[in-house]
Amino acid sequence: MSLPPGLPPLLPERPLATPGVVAATLPNGLVIEVVPRGGVPLVSVRLVTRGGLSDDSSAEPGLALLLAEALKEGTASRSGEEIAAAAQEAGGDLASGAGADALTLAVSGLAPKAPLLLDLVADVVRNASFPAEGVARAKDLARERLETDESDPFFVAARAFAKSLYGSHPYGVLAPTPASIGAVSPARLRDEGGRRLRPERSLLLVVGAVDPDAVVREAGRLFGGWRGAGEAPPPLREAKEPPGTGRFVILDRPGSVQTTLLVGLLAPLRTSNDAAALELAMTIYGGAFTSRLVQNLREEKGYTYSPGAGVRWLAARGTVRSRAAVRNEVTAAALGEIFREMERMGTTEPENEEMERARRVFLGTKAIALQPGPGLADELARLWLLGLPPSEIGATSERLAAVTKGDVARVSREYLSVSRARVVAVGEAKAIREALTPLGAGDPA
Amino acid sequence: MNGALSLETRRLPNGLTVVVAGEPGSPVVGLTVLYRIGSRLEPRNRTGFAHLFEHLMFQGTPGAPKGVFDRVCEGSGGTNNGQTRPDVTIYVESFPSPALDRFLWLEADRMKGLAFEPEALDNQRDVVKEEIRVNVQNDPYGLFEYQELPKALFGKWENSHDGYGDFHDLDAATIEDVRSFFAAYYRPNNAVLAVAGDLPAEEVLAKVERFFGAIPPGDTPSRPDLYEPPRSGPALVVRESALAKTPALGMGWRMPPRTGADAIPLLVLGELLHNGRAARLYRSLVEGSDIATEVSGGFNPFQGGPWYDGTTLLLSRIAYRRGVAHGRVLEAFDAEVARIAAGGVPAPELSRVKTKIRADWYAGLESRLGLSAELAQATAFDGRPDGLLEFPRRVEAVTPEDLRRAASWLAPAARATVVVTPEGGATEPAP
């Protein structure tokens, strides 16, 4: 692409810098990371515990979500209402959730209220009481919310995609079932809470306008006596490529005017030698607005509003996934274009300009996400869960610079393979099934 | 906000208002260009046009054909977006500071003129329809609080019509419409440009003058009075959704002018009722009874803060349980408001709510993009950014008596309600 006349040149790049992290480890194993900064007088506190949904046994799908929700229902000294009021007093709202790799408590507020926020998080993680009435309410809400989620095509597609890609591996489950919700009891949550919430598998992150030494001291006082109870959950096994059957799933959604498409494969480990090349490959393929997939499906064909693709790193192998919601009539055409763009990534090397643009937008987006605040806390949590130090941020520029065009084509052949990809289509089956058959669709699930 | 922030405001001879916020720290710059036109003042037989036009701002100019804007943006390490609101349309970018000149050039280039190509209009018409399909037609609730509630609540066409647009009006849009809309509203005298970054203000102002100074102004657009007094009787719309599996409802009330004494108290009341697990409605409808599963909403939800022309709405959106009658949800809501109207709010609770509002306000200004966008919006309404900085003080001044008065605006008789229930009506017992 030629640049328009008169466009000013770019000034020299500044490399991405590792933020100044003050780190400490308590004798009980809790890792503490504090990032002090100027700017607005806010502080963001989160406690990240390894495990999350991947700690759930196949007999108790989604238990981690119930556990996360029920933590906020009360402690030995605070009712659920008092927990909410304490967070509000600091200017925040306590959030809890469970993902594939972690259970997280997060709350932000005014920086001078940091001691109150730390006290609140410590109280919840150490002294959650799982009162019968609160647990019953959490179960009721989980049941209603699951029912609401069932009407969301992205939820339905993501759940089926995880099952298809991971099979019986714990990553194959994203949500509870009505039966698993029904089986939860306060005693079960108390046992699992003690077993899972342990200092030696947790990270306390504090980002904000705070004195790091004071935060470490205060955290030592509040979390120093924390211990897990019972036997710790076993380490997670690495996910394996699924068998070749059941590759293409169509889920019927009567009345749907669009088809929600997910296409993808297992990612390698983030510590693999292919990681940097894959990040660049995915940026070129579908990870930016000027990527091939978005330009093709949206800006040329007008098939979809917000298509895209990306790699999601997880501790035991994440996913490389493309997504698009397209109107019924062009479902097969859109999936055909996704397959074509996946293949093209492996058969021809990218242009120099594409490589450079991908590198710039990847680094720029990272710099934007790492502005002091919740985004920085999220990134530090992600790195820790993947077993990487904060200095990985400062190494990003060098990692990307070492990637060649040949590397991009090579990793694309491996991770954008059409023949090995899993496909999920959620839509009006009678309107789309016939057209999808030549692309590999079998009977509806 | 914090001592390190410096603010400079200047109006160029062509009418462009420029705000520069200098703040030491991160090497990221936030840039917002705001045009003082939103979906409320789009042409009458062209619903959805302000939003469709926003898409066309990314579709090329005579000097930078389709594709160049985004390629230069991403090739410079930046990200961008556009958002059409009721009274303003904003274009925002985040990028590393060495790319500042490029982004100013790109914004100035499209303020000078667009490519006005029919192919791009057809392409973006398709994209916008897919946006409406994914967010409205294929969604179980179809953004009913944006789409159907204003229609039920307001009388004036500007306030009540669907800003996403119906497909018939989108199909009717022509390149001539695009040209005349651009000429009427996309001129420097109808725009605010805000830059936030670790940058010397004088240097930034000099650059803005260099890139934008020669762009000719247009006529001053007219601004009809959009105010509407409270409804004198309730409105209720109940519809079934083939896609929804649980019911939800949205309530709205017409609000007083933003400069009146009740606007900020109503904003505080909206937060007290809705924001977070400590909020009144969460405590009473979700935790304290078996009525609801989620509550959200507040004052002026589609633009934020006290920024709107004429009137806005206070929204309450409640997802409730299957088997509960919508009348029971309304009663529970009314009981909560009546408690406040009769007895006010305990001082510790009001103090906590104010603290939460202040923290959320800071959070909105934490990223450079957020800071530039908030400054641009405040400046668009007042001609200067001071209103944004004074906001926490105005919130702090609200008294329990103010809240009692504010609660009278949320009368059942002044309410419009839209109820969405799963098809078959099994969840909606007879009223």
HADDOCK unambig.tbl for C-alpha pairs under 7 A between the chains (distance, minus, plus):
assign (segid A and resid 4 and name CA) (segid B and resid 63 and name CA) 6.15 0.50 0.50
assign (segid A and resid 4 and name CA) (segid B and resid 64 and name CA) 5.62 0.50 0.50
assign (segid A and resid 7 and name CA) (segid B and resid 102 and name CA) 6.30 0.50 0.50
assign (segid A and resid 7 and name CA) (segid B and resid 105 and name CA) 6.57 0.50 0.50
assign (segid A and resid 8 and name CA) (segid B and resid 101 and name CA) 6.12 0.50 0.50
assign (segid A and resid 8 and name CA) (segid B and resid 102 and name CA) 5.43 0.50 0.50
assign (segid A and resid 10 and name CA) (segid B and resid 98 and name CA) 6.28 0.50 0.50
assign (segid A and resid 10 and name CA) (segid B and resid 99 and name CA) 5.60 0.50 0.50
assign (segid A and resid 11 and name CA) (segid B and resid 98 and name CA) 4.87 0.50 0.50
assign (segid A and resid 11 and name CA) (segid B and resid 99 and name CA) 6.61 0.50 0.50
assign (segid A and resid 12 and name CA) (segid B and resid 98 and name CA) 6.60 0.50 0.50
assign (segid A and resid 13 and name CA) (segid B and resid 98 and name CA) 6.67 0.50 0.50
assign (segid A and resid 39 and name CA) (segid B and resid 2 and name CA) 6.74 0.50 0.50
assign (segid A and resid 40 and name CA) (segid B and resid 1 and name CA) 6.98 0.50 0.50
assign (segid A and resid 40 and name CA) (segid B and resid 2 and name CA) 6.11 0.50 0.50
assign (segid A and resid 40 and name CA) (segid B and resid 362 and name CA) 6.20 0.50 0.50
assign (segid A and resid 40 and name CA) (segid B and resid 366 and name CA) 6.21 0.50 0.50
assign (segid A and resid 81 and name CA) (segid B and resid 278 and name CA) 6.75 0.50 0.50
assign (segid A and resid 84 and name CA) (segid B and resid 277 and name CA) 5.63 0.50 0.50
assign (segid A and resid 84 and name CA) (segid B and resid 278 and name CA) 4.84 0.50 0.50
assign (segid A and resid 85 and name CA) (segid B and resid 278 and name CA) 5.47 0.50 0.50
assign (segid A and resid 88 and name CA) (segid B and resid 278 and name CA) 6.66 0.50 0.50
assign (segid A and resid 88 and name CA) (segid B and resid 352 and name CA) 5.70 0.50 0.50
assign (segid A and resid 88 and name CA) (segid B and resid 353 and name CA) 6.84 0.50 0.50
assign (segid A and resid 88 and name CA) (segid B and resid 356 and name CA) 5.88 0.50 0.50
assign (segid A and resid 89 and name CA) (segid B and resid 352 and name CA) 4.60 0.50 0.50
assign (segid A and resid 89 and name CA) (segid B and resid 355 and name CA) 6.52 0.50 0.50
assign (segid A and resid 90 and name CA) (segid B and resid 355 and name CA) 6.87 0.50 0.50
assign (segid A and resid 91 and name CA) (segid B and resid 355 and name CA) 4.99 0.50 0.50
assign (segid A and resid 91 and name CA) (segid B and resid 356 and name CA) 3.72 0.50 0.50
assign (segid A and resid 91 and name CA) (segid B and resid 359 and name CA) 5.22 0.50 0.50
assign (segid A and resid 92 and name CA) (segid B and resid 356 and name CA) 6.01 0.50 0.50
assign (segid A and resid 93 and name CA) (segid B and resid 276 and name CA) 5.76 0.50 0.50
assign (segid A and resid 93 and name CA) (segid B and resid 277 and name CA) 6.65 0.50 0.50
assign (segid A and resid 109 and name CA) (segid B and resid 359 and name CA) 5.87 0.50 0.50
assign (segid A and resid 110 and name CA) (segid B and resid 359 and name CA) 5.87 0.50 0.50
assign (segid A and resid 141 and name CA) (segid B and resid 293 and name CA) 6.02 0.50 0.50
assign (segid A and resid 144 and name CA) (segid B and resid 321 and name CA) 6.78 0.50 0.50
assign (segid A and resid 147 and name CA) (segid B and resid 245 and name CA) 6.34 0.50 0.50
assign (segid A and resid 147 and name CA) (segid B and resid 246 and name CA) 6.85 0.50 0.50
assign (segid A and resid 148 and name CA) (segid B and resid 245 and name CA) 5.77 0.50 0.50
assign (segid A and resid 148 and name CA) (segid B and resid 246 and name CA) 5.65 0.50 0.50
assign (segid A and resid 151 and name CA) (segid B and resid 140 and name CA) 6.25 0.50 0.50
assign (segid A and resid 151 and name CA) (segid B and resid 243 and name CA) 6.02 0.50 0.50
assign (segid A and resid 151 and name CA) (segid B and resid 244 and name CA) 5.72 0.50 0.50
assign (segid A and resid 151 and name CA) (segid B and resid 245 and name CA) 6.03 0.50 0.50
assign (segid A and resid 152 and name CA) (segid B and resid 139 and name CA) 6.98 0.50 0.50
assign (segid A and resid 152 and name CA) (segid B and resid 140 and name CA) 6.97 0.50 0.50
assign (segid A and resid 255 and name CA) (segid B and resid 242 and name CA) 6.73 0.50 0.50
assign (segid A and resid 256 and name CA) (segid B and resid 138 and name CA) 5.88 0.50 0.50
assign (segid A and resid 257 and name CA) (segid B and resid 137 and name CA) 7.00 0.50 0.50
assign (segid A and resid 257 and name CA) (segid B and resid 138 and name CA) 5.83 0.50 0.50
assign (segid A and resid 258 and name CA) (segid B and resid 138 and name CA) 6.50 0.50 0.50
assign (segid A and resid 290 and name CA) (segid B and resid 70 and name CA) 6.33 0.50 0.50
assign (segid A and resid 290 and name CA) (segid B and resid 71 and name CA) 6.08 0.50 0.50
assign (segid A and resid 298 and name CA) (segid B and resid 127 and name CA) 6.51 0.50 0.50
assign (segid A and resid 299 and name CA) (segid B and resid 123 and name CA) 6.81 0.50 0.50
assign (segid A and resid 302 and name CA) (segid B and resid 123 and name CA) 5.50 0.50 0.50
assign (segid A and resid 302 and name CA) (segid B and resid 124 and name CA) 6.96 0.50 0.50
assign (segid A and resid 302 and name CA) (segid B and resid 126 and name CA) 5.20 0.50 0.50
assign (segid A and resid 302 and name CA) (segid B and resid 127 and name CA) 5.07 0.50 0.50
assign (segid A and resid 303 and name CA) (segid B and resid 127 and name CA) 6.88 0.50 0.50
assign (segid A and resid 304 and name CA) (segid B and resid 127 and name CA) 5.94 0.50 0.50
assign (segid A and resid 304 and name CA) (segid B and resid 130 and name CA) 5.39 0.50 0.50
assign (segid A and resid 305 and name CA) (segid B and resid 127 and name CA) 5.16 0.50 0.50
assign (segid A and resid 305 and name CA) (segid B and resid 128 and name CA) 6.84 0.50 0.50
assign (segid A and resid 305 and name CA) (segid B and resid 130 and name CA) 5.27 0.50 0.50
assign (segid A and resid 305 and name CA) (segid B and resid 131 and name CA) 5.02 0.50 0.50
assign (segid A and resid 325 and name CA) (segid B and resid 134 and name CA) 6.85 0.50 0.50
assign (segid A and resid 327 and name CA) (segid B and resid 130 and name CA) 6.97 0.50 0.50
assign (segid A and resid 357 and name CA) (segid B and resid 74 and name CA) 6.37 0.50 0.50
assign (segid A and resid 357 and name CA) (segid B and resid 75 and name CA) 4.16 0.50 0.50
assign (segid A and resid 360 and name CA) (segid B and resid 74 and name CA) 6.94 0.50 0.50
assign (segid A and resid 360 and name CA) (segid B and resid 75 and name CA) 5.69 0.50 0.50
assign (segid A and resid 360 and name CA) (segid B and resid 76 and name CA) 6.10 0.50 0.50
assign (segid A and resid 360 and name CA) (segid B and resid 77 and name CA) 4.52 0.50 0.50
assign (segid A and resid 361 and name CA) (segid B and resid 74 and name CA) 4.99 0.50 0.50
assign (segid A and resid 361 and name CA) (segid B and resid 75 and name CA) 6.05 0.50 0.50
assign (segid A and resid 361 and name CA) (segid B and resid 76 and name CA) 6.83 0.50 0.50
assign (segid A and resid 361 and name CA) (segid B and resid 77 and name CA) 4.01 0.50 0.50
assign (segid A and resid 361 and name CA) (segid B and resid 78 and name CA) 6.14 0.50 0.50
assign (segid A and resid 363 and name CA) (segid B and resid 77 and name CA) 6.53 0.50 0.50
assign (segid A and resid 364 and name CA) (segid B and resid 77 and name CA) 4.07 0.50 0.50
assign (segid A and resid 364 and name CA) (segid B and resid 78 and name CA) 5.76 0.50 0.50
assign (segid A and resid 364 and name CA) (segid B and resid 95 and name CA) 6.42 0.50 0.50
assign (segid A and resid 364 and name CA) (segid B and resid 96 and name CA) 6.35 0.50 0.50
assign (segid A and resid 365 and name CA) (segid B and resid 77 and name CA) 6.67 0.50 0.50
assign (segid A and resid 365 and name CA) (segid B and resid 78 and name CA) 6.70 0.50 0.50
assign (segid A and resid 368 and name CA) (segid B and resid 28 and name CA) 6.33 0.50 0.50
assign (segid A and resid 368 and name CA) (segid B and resid 94 and name CA) 6.84 0.50 0.50
assign (segid A and resid 371 and name CA) (segid B and resid 26 and name CA) 6.31 0.50 0.50
assign (segid A and resid 371 and name CA) (segid B and resid 367 and name CA) 6.55 0.50 0.50
